[in-house]
Amino acid sequence: MAGAASFEVFARARTPNLCSPSSGDSWLIREAEAILRRSHGPRGRASIAVIDDGVLREAHFGADRHTQYEIGSITKTMTAAVFADMVERGEISRRALLGAFLELEGSEVAAVELEELATHTSGLPDMASTWRNFAGLVLWPLLVHDPSSSVTLERLVVDARRSRVGPKEYAYSNLGYSLLGQALVRHSRTTFPRLLEERLFAPLGMVDSFVPADPRSLPADAPRGYSIMWGRRAAPWTLGAEAPSGSVRSTLADMTRYLQALLDGTAPGASALEPAAVVDGSLRIGYGWHIDQDSLVWHNGMTGGFSSWMSLCPGRGRGVVVLSNTMNSVDELGRKLAGSSSGASGIS
């Protein structure tokens, strides 16, 4: 019992709380603080933005609009934007087969269409069914390391070749988005960091957003987040060849630029927001984006030390961004600020 008590005190001492001071719009600070402080688990820095008919409100806790965060799976919307932009420009076919870009001859995956990858309807699993991936998934919350930093393109392709293709229906797939991004990279004869820089970040003036090539490319003082496991410091996630599924680092300043460009239709590949497949009666999906029955377009994100939310209602000119440096969901806050009553979440 004494040992258990000591462990509990140790865990609490290491668990970060929502940072002070707060700054920004007073209404937004109150709304955000009420939800973030009552939730279980660690909290740290947070940056929140709401755009309503062109009016921007921001709130920050222990941060400012240039604080850097890992945005996790919101990266997928950026991979999807590049794909949609290439389709719009006639550079690539939405029906192109994955095997035309990657060495997948003789496998089921070679016949998967790029649009199926973009809409999570390829039949591919969330991740390749290998013992290495399974062990990484089980252990990374405990070891607080990046489970994919050593994944090379060669290993990604081998894992894809071994993957079984299931029914052509919605099934969220990190593997699928990693392959989609690498197909776009191969087609463009570039790298994924350069692809996003040239096709999205530079055109939108997102000067603080980037894809780290590997952990060694990050400075020693690069922001690190906190795990859900007792608030332990987490290693940066760069994801190796799986970067197209979740490795972007960004700031609230840049994410609001992205959000506003999506709202006014000037973002490259803005057609990614349009419904392209039906998940069920209450959920549709565009390229990457999920679309609720109340027309809320959204995506969330989570890494080993960060969580995020982004949503917009194009017809109402309203959008929300929430960035946090703890692996503790911010979906509830995102939905509350978006004014959505829908409960679908857990995508990440």
N, C-alpha and C positions, 0 to 999 in steps of 0.2 A: 504493500500500500504506500509506503514511504517513497519507494522508487517511482510509482505511478504519479504520485503528487509532485515529485521533483520534475518528472518529465512534462507534466502539464504546465508548471511554472516556466520551464525552459521554452516550451512551445509558445506560450503567450508572450514571453519576453522577445521572441524573435518575430512575432507577427506584426507587420506594419499596419498602421491606421491611416485613415484619410489625411493627407497632408494639409498643413496650414502654412502660410496664410492663403485665403481665397481671394480672388480678384475677378472683376468683370461685372456683368449685368446682375443686379441684386435679385431680380425674380428668378433668373436661371440658376444662380448660386443656391437659393432656397430650395428650388425644385430638385436639383441634383443632389444636394447634401442630404435631403430627407431620405432619398432612396439609397444612396451609397452608404450612408452610415448605418442604416438598419439591416443591411444585407450581411449574411454570415461570410466569414473568411477574410483574408487580408485585403486591405485597400492601401493605396499609396498616392501617387500623383494621378491627376485626371485633368483632361481638357475637353470641354464640351462646346459645341456650336449649334445654334438653331438659325436657319435662314427662313424668313417668312416674307414673301413678296419683295424680295430684294433687300430686306432689312436683316442685318447680321447681329446676333447676340452671342457673346462668348462668356464662358465661366472657366476658371482655372483653380486647381487646388495644388499648391506647391509647384506650380509650373507656369509657363506662358505659351503664347501661340507658336513659339519656335522650339519648344521642347520636343525631343525626338521620341517616337514610339514605333514598335513593331505593329503593323496593322493586320498581320496574320492573313486569313483567307479573304479579306477584302481585296487582296492582291489579285484574286481570281477575276474580279470585275475589270481589272486593268488588262489582264491577259485577254479577257473577252472583248474589251474595247479595241485592242489591236487587231484581233481576229475580225471583228465586225468592220473595222476601218478597211482592212485588206479586201474583204468581200465587197464593200461598197465601191472601192476603187477598181475592182475587177482584177486585182492582183492574185487572188486565190479563189477557188470555188468552195462554197460551203459544203458541197457534197464530196469534196476531195477525200481520198482514202488515206488513212494514216500511214499505210505501207508505202505510199509514194514518197514519204519524207524520211522515214526511219527504217532501219534494217530489221524488218519484221516478217520477212518472207516465210511462208509455210505455217504461220500462226493465225489463230482466229482474230487476233487484234489487228492484223494488217488490213482487214476489210471494214474496220470501224470508220465512219465518216467524221470529219472534223466538227460538223455541227452537232453530232451526237455527243461528242466530248464537251462542247460548249454548253449543252443543255442537260448534262448529266443523264443522258438517255442511251449511253453507249453499251450498257450491260457490264461494264467493268466494275470491279469491287472498289471500295473506298481506298484500299491499298493492296499491293501485291501480297498474295498469301504465301509468304515465306517465313521460315523460323526466325530469320534475322529481323524482319519487320515486326513479327509478333513479340519477340523479346524486347525490341526497342520500345514498342508501344506500352508494354507492361512496366518497363523499368524507368522510362524517362521522367515520370512524375517524382520518382524517388531519387534519381540521380541528377535531376534538373539539368540535363544536357540536351543538346540538339540531336534528335535521333536520326537525322538525315544529312548532316553536314558532310559526311564522307561518300554520299551517293554520287556516283559518276554517271554520265550518260550511258556508258556501256552497261552498267549494272541496271539502270532504269529500263533499258531496252530488253535485257535478259529477263528481268522480272515481268515485264509486259508480255513477252513471248510465252511465259509460263502461266499467265493468268487466263482463267476461263471467262468467256464472254457469256453473260446471262441474258435474260429477257431484255428487249429494247424498251425499257420503262425507266422512270425516274429512280435513280439511286445515286446519292451524292458520292462523288469520286475524286479524291485528291490525286490518285494515280492518273485519272483521265485528264485532269487539268495540267499535271506535270507534262504529260505526253503532248497535249495540245500546244502548250508553250514551246516545247522543244521542236515540234513540227514547224511552228512559225519561225523559230530561230534558224532552223535548217533551210527553210525556204528563203529567208532574208539574208542568209550567209553572214550572220553576225553572232552576237552573244545576247543572252536574255537581258542583262543590265543595260546594254547599249540599245537593244530593241525598245525597251520601255522609255529610256531617255529620249530617243529620237522621235518615237511615235506618239508619246503622251506627255511626259514631263516637260520637255522643252516647249512644245506648242502651247501648253497651258501655263507656263511660267512657274512650274513646281520646282523651285530651285533647291529645296531642302530634301527632296524625295530621291531615293536611290535603292538599288538592289545590291547588297554587299556580295562580292564575289565569293568570299569564304570568311571564316572567323578572323583570319590573320589580316584581312583587309580593313577591319574595323580598328579605330584607335583604341588605346588602352582605356580611355575614359568614356567609351561609347556607353550610352545608357543601357542598363540592365534592369530587367523586371524581377518580379517575385512569384514563386510557385504557389499553387494553392495548398501545397503540403507545408503547413506551418510557416508560410511566408518566407521560405528560403530563397536566396538569390539564385536566379536562373541564368544559365549560359545564353548568349545571343543565339538566335535561330537564323541560319543562312540557307539551310536546306539543300545545298549541293545542286544536283540536277533537278531536284524537285522544287526549285525556286519559283517557277510559275504558279505554284499552288499556294504560296504564302509567305514570301520573304521580304516584301517591301518594307522599308523604314521611311516614315514621313512625320509631318508636323501638322498641327491644327491649321496653321496658315495655308499650307499646301492642300490639305484635304478640303478646306472650304473653297479653294479655287476649283478643285475637281468637282465638288458638289454643285457650285453655281453654274459651271459649264454644262453639267448634266441637266440641270434644271432649265437652262435657256437653250439647250440643244446644240451648243457650239463645241462640245467635247468630241474629239475623234472617236468614231465608232459609237455615237450616241444611240444608234439603232439597237444596240445590245439590250436596251431597256424594254424593247417591245416583246410581248409574249411570243414564244416560239414553240412551247410544248405545254401540255396540261399534266400536272402532277395528280391532282384530285379535284373535287368540286370546289375547294376553297383555296387552292394554290396552283399558280402557273409559274412558268420559268422562262426568262429571256435567255440571253447569253450570259450566264453567270448569275444574274440577278433573280431573286425570288419575288413573286408578285402575289400579294394576298388578295382576298376577295374584296377588300375595301380599296384596292388599287395602290396599296402601299408597296413600294419597290424597295427591297432591302437586302443587305448581306451583313453577317457578323464575322468576327474573326477572333482567333485565340492561338497564342503560342505558349511556350513553357513559362513565360513571364509577363505576358501582355494580353489584354482583351480589347475588343473594339466593336463598334456598331456604326453603320451608315444606312440611311434611308432617305427616300424622297417621294413626294407626291407631285409628279410633274404638272398635273392639271391645277393644283392648288398653289404651286410655287413655294412649297414648304419642304425643307430638308433638315436632317439631323446628322451630326457626327459626334461620337463619343470615343475617346481614346483613354486608355488606362494602363498603368505599368504594373498590374497584377493579373495573374491568371485566375480571374474571378469575373464571371460574366457580367456584362453591362447591358444585356438585352432588355431587362426590365426598364431601365432608365431610358434607353433608346426608344422603346415602344411608347412609353408614357409621353415623352417629348414629341413623338410623331403623332400622338393623338389616335393611336391604333388600338382597337379592341381585340384584334386577332392574337391568338396565343402561340402560333407556330414559332418554334425557335430550335436551338440545339443543332444548327447546321455546322458552323465553324469549319 
